[in-house]
């Protein structure tokens, strides 16, 4: 991003009544769909600006706005309040709190604000409370708000179809493919209900205060009425088995609906994470993600299984 680009954003902001201090501008170039810019207005208010990288993300932003309008008055935490939403720019006052972790643009690993080896109890407590508040939003209200809705049988069918597409495009190691198929075929893993999920609860989208209490959630583009396990899979992948069990216990305590094999289902869902990466690689065409997808799928560029040592 250069000075001319900054001037364009300053002009766009001004056209919406936001006068920015040019010396306060910083950019975050790590987002795949949006370029993010942080700047203070002349009255000292920090603002977040999101600039679409591709035309297709404009449509997803329109959908995200519907989600935000729905959840903003329901959750015990803050969500972005888009005061500007056009095809050129999204802008909202910065939420209080710090991301639990941010993605390092060089290493592509998380730089943690919280200690991932010693997650505060208040983080688990407040995250469970927030997930329950989200998951118990009425389906009819969500549907009337324009939110995507998938029934339990549709979720399994969609997974199966997407896995077939990924296998055809990239290939999949035999052991991983067998694991996925056993999971899909076994009814005992799967919930018989759907809930409104955030869909991408990685630590960069979770804001916390200095004590580790969850104060806000960002990036709602993946939200839909779908599999409740969706909002637990990343947590399990990052923090492990014991942490997942504790989060499920808190979730149930706060009124979340559980089922006998919820834990096992979340573990299997996490094993299918390569499907999400590969799907994004196909959609975006980004070579870096194609390489990552092949690695996670256990195959080379010819779709041949990589021998395990």
C-alpha positions in Angstrom: 0.0 0.0 0.0 1.5 3.4 -1.0 0.8 7.0 -0.2 -1.5 7.4 -3.2 -3.6 4.5 -1.9 -3.8 6.1 1.5 -5.0 9.3 -0.1 -7.8 7.4 -1.9 -9.0 5.9 1.4 -8.7 9.3 3.2 -10.9 10.8 0.4 -13.4 8.0 0.6 -13.6 8.4 4.4 -14.1 12.1 4.1 -17.0 11.6 1.6 -18.7 9.7 4.4 -18.1 12.4 7.0 -15.0 10.8 8.6 -11.9 13.1 8.7 -8.8 11.1 9.3 -5.4 12.0 10.7 -2.9 10.8 8.0 -0.2 10.3 10.6 -2.2 7.6 12.4 -2.7 5.3 9.4 -1.4 1.7 9.6 -2.1 -1.2 7.3 -2.7 -4.9 7.9 -2.0 -6.8 4.7 -2.5 -10.3 6.0 -6.2 -10.6 5.1 -7.1 -12.8 2.1 -10.3 -11.0 1.2 -9.8 -7.5 2.5 -7.0 -5.1 3.0 -7.4 -3.7 6.5 -6.4 -0.2 7.6 -6.5 1.4 11.1 -6.7 5.1 11.4 -7.9 7.7 13.9 -10.3 10.4 13.0 -9.5 14.0 14.0 -11.6 13.6 17.1 -9.4 10.7 18.3 -11.7 7.8 17.5 -9.9 4.8 16.1 -11.6 3.3 12.9 -11.2 0.1 11.0 -11.4 0.3 7.2 -11.7 -2.8 5.1 -11.0 -2.5 1.3 -12.2 -5.5 -0.9 -9.4 -7.2 -2.7 -11.7 -8.9 -5.3 -15.2 -8.2 -6.7 -16.5 -11.5 -5.3 -16.0 -10.5 -1.6 -18.4 -7.6 -2.0 -21.3 -10.0 -2.2 -20.0 -11.9 0.9 -19.7 -8.5 2.7 -23.4 -7.8 2.0 -24.2 -11.2 3.6 -22.0 -10.4 6.6 -23.8 -7.2 7.2 -27.1 -9.2 7.5 -25.4 -11.4 10.1 -24.1 -8.5 12.1 -27.5 -6.8 12.2 -28.9 -10.0 13.6 -26.4 -10.8 16.3 -25.5 -7.3 17.5 -28.4 -7.1 19.9 -28.2 -10.7 21.0 -24.7 -11.6 22.1 -23.0 -10.7 25.4 -20.0 -9.4 23.4 -19.5 -6.7 20.8 -19.5 -7.1 17.0 -18.5 -4.5 14.4 -21.0 -1.7 13.7 -20.6 -0.9 10.0 -21.2 2.8 9.7 -20.0 2.7 6.1 -20.8 -0.2 3.7 -20.2 0.4 0.0 -18.6 -1.6 -2.8 -15.4 0.4 -2.2 -15.0 0.3 1.5 -16.3 -0.9 4.9 -15.7 1.3 7.9 -16.6 1.0 11.6 -15.3 2.3 15.0 -12.7 -0.1 16.3 -14.0 -2.4 19.0 -12.4 -2.5 22.4 -10.2 -5.5 23.1 -7.2 -7.3 21.6 -7.2 -10.3 19.3 -6.3 -13.5 21.3 -3.7 -14.0 18.6 -2.8 -12.5 15.2 -1.4 -14.1 12.1 2.2 -13.3 11.5 2.4 -12.4 7.8 5.9 -13.8 7.5 5.6 -17.1 9.3 1.8 -17.6 8.8 1.8 -18.8 12.4 -0.1 -17.1 15.3 1.6 -14.4 17.4 -0.3 -14.9 20.7 -1.6 -12.2 23.1 -2.9 -15.0 25.4 -0.6 -17.8 26.5 -1.9 -20.8 24.5 -0.3 -23.2 27.0 -2.2 -21.6 29.9 -5.5 -20.3 28.7 -7.2 -18.2 31.4 -10.3 -19.7 33.0 -12.2 -16.5 32.2 -11.5 -17.0 28.5 -13.1 -20.5 28.5 -16.0 -19.3 30.6 -16.8 -16.2 28.5 -16.2 -18.0 25.2 -18.6 -20.8 26.2 -21.2 -18.2 27.3 -20.9 -16.4 24.0 -21.1 -19.5 21.8 -24.3 -20.6 23.7 -25.9 -17.2 23.1 -25.1 -17.5 19.4 -26.2 -21.1 19.1 -29.6 -20.5 20.7 -30.7 -17.7 18.3 -34.0 -18.8 16.9 -33.9 -20.4 13.4 -36.9 -18.5 12.1 -35.4 -15.2 13.1 -32.2 -16.1 11.4 -34.0 -17.2 8.3 -36.0 -14.1 8.1 -32.8 -12.1 8.5 -31.5 -13.7 5.3 -29.1 -16.1 7.0 -28.2 -19.4 5.2 -29.8 -22.4 6.8 -28.6 -26.0 6.4 -30.4 -29.0 7.9 -28.3 -31.8 9.5 -28.7 -34.2 6.6 -27.7 -31.4 4.2 -24.5 -30.9 6.1 -23.3 -34.5 5.6 -24.3 -34.5 2.0 -22.5 -31.2 1.3 -19.3 -32.6 3.0 -19.5 -35.7 0.9 -19.8 -33.8 -2.3 -17.1 -31.3 -1.4 -14.7 -34.2 -0.5 -15.4 -35.8 -3.9 -14.5 -32.5 -5.6 -11.3 -32.1 -3.6 -10.3 -35.7 -4.3 -10.8 -35.1 -8.0 -8.9 -31.9 -8.0 -6.0 -32.7 -5.7 -6.1 -36.3 -4.6 -6.3 -37.4 -1.0 -4.1 -39.9 1.0 -5.8 -43.3 1.4 -5.7 -43.2 5.2 -7.3 -39.7 5.4 -9.9 -40.6 2.8 -10.8 -43.8 4.7 -11.2 -41.8 7.9 -13.5 -39.3 6.3 -15.7 -41.9 4.8 -16.1 -43.8 8.1 -17.1 -40.6 9.8 -19.6 -39.7 7.1 -21.2 -43.1 7.2 -21.6 -43.4 11.0 -24.8 -41.7 12.2 -23.7 -41.8 15.8 -21.2 -39.0 15.3 -23.6 -36.5 13.9 -26.0 -34.0 15.6 -29.6 -34.1 14.7 -29.9 -30.3 15.0 -28.4 -27.2 13.5 -27.5 -23.9 15.2 -26.4 -20.5 14.1 -22.6 -20.7 14.1 -19.9 -18.1 13.6 -18.1 -20.5 11.3 -14.5 -19.3 11.7 -13.7 -18.9 15.4 -9.9 -18.7 15.2 -8.1 -16.5 17.8 -7.6 -13.7 15.4 -11.4 -13.2 15.3 -11.8 -13.3 19.1 -11.2 -10.1 21.1 -10.3 -10.2 24.7 -9.6 -7.8 27.6 -6.4 -7.7 29.7 -7.8 -10.6 31.8 -8.5 -12.8 28.9 -12.3 -12.3 29.0 -13.9 -12.5 25.5 -15.2 -9.0 24.6 -15.9 -9.2 20.9 -16.1 -11.3 17.7 -14.9 -10.3 14.3 -15.3 -11.5 10.7 -18.8 -13.1 10.3 -18.6 -14.0 6.6 -18.8 -17.8 7.4 -21.8 -17.5 9.7 -24.8 -19.7 9.0 -27.2 -22.1 10.6 -25.2 -25.3 10.4 -23.3 -27.9 12.5 -22.7 -26.7 16.1 -19.3 -28.5 16.1 -18.1 -25.9 13.6 -17.4 -23.5 16.4 -15.4 -26.0 18.4 -13.1 -27.6 15.8 -10.4 -24.8 15.6 -10.4 -24.6 19.4 -9.6 -28.3 19.6 -6.9 -28.1 16.9 -5.2 -25.3 18.8 -5.6 -26.3 22.5 -6.1 -30.0 22.5 -8.3 -32.7 24.1 -8.5 -31.6 27.7 -9.3 -28.0 26.7 -12.0 -29.2 24.3 -13.6 -31.3 27.1 -13.6 -28.2 29.4 -15.2 -26.0 26.8 -17.9 -28.5 26.0 -18.6 -28.8 29.8 -19.0 -25.1 30.1 -21.1 -25.0 26.9 -23.5 -27.5 28.4 -23.6 -25.7 31.7 -24.7 -22.5 30.0 -27.5 -24.2 28.2 -25.8 -25.4 25.0 -27.3 -28.5 23.4 -24.9 -31.5 23.4 -25.2 -35.0 22.1 -23.5 -38.3 23.1 -20.6 -38.2 20.5 -20.2 -34.4 20.3 -16.6 -34.6 21.4 -15.7 -37.4 18.9 -17.5 -35.6 16.1 -15.5 -32.4 16.7 -12.3 -34.3 16.5 -13.3 -35.9 13.2 -14.5 -32.5 11.9 -11.1 -31.1 12.7 -9.5 -33.9 10.7 -11.5 -32.6 7.7 -9.9 -29.1 7.9 -7.9 -29.8 4.7 -11.2 -29.8 2.9 -11.7 -26.1 3.8 -8.2 -25.1 2.8 -8.5 -27.0 -0.5 -11.9 -25.5 -1.3 -10.5 -22.0 -0.7 -7.5 -22.8 -2.9 -9.8 -23.9 -5.7 -12.0 -20.8 -5.3 -9.2 -18.3 -5.1 -6.6 -19.9 -7.3 -3.9 -18.8 -4.9 -0.9 -21.1 -5.5 0.3 -20.8 -1.8 -3.0 -22.3 -0.7 -2.9 -25.0 -3.3 0.5 -26.1 -2.0 -0.8 -26.0 1.6 -3.8 -28.1 0.6 -1.7 -30.8 -1.0 0.5 -31.0 2.1 -2.5 -31.4 4.3 -4.1 -33.9 2.0 -0.9 -35.9 1.9 -0.4 -35.8 -1.9 2.1 -34.2 -4.3 1.4 -32.0 -7.3 0.4 -35.0 -9.4 -2.2 -36.2 -6.8 0.0 -39.1 -5.8 0.1 -40.0 -2.1 3.3 -38.9 -0.3 4.9 -41.9 1.4 5.0 -41.6 5.2 8.3 -42.1 6.9 
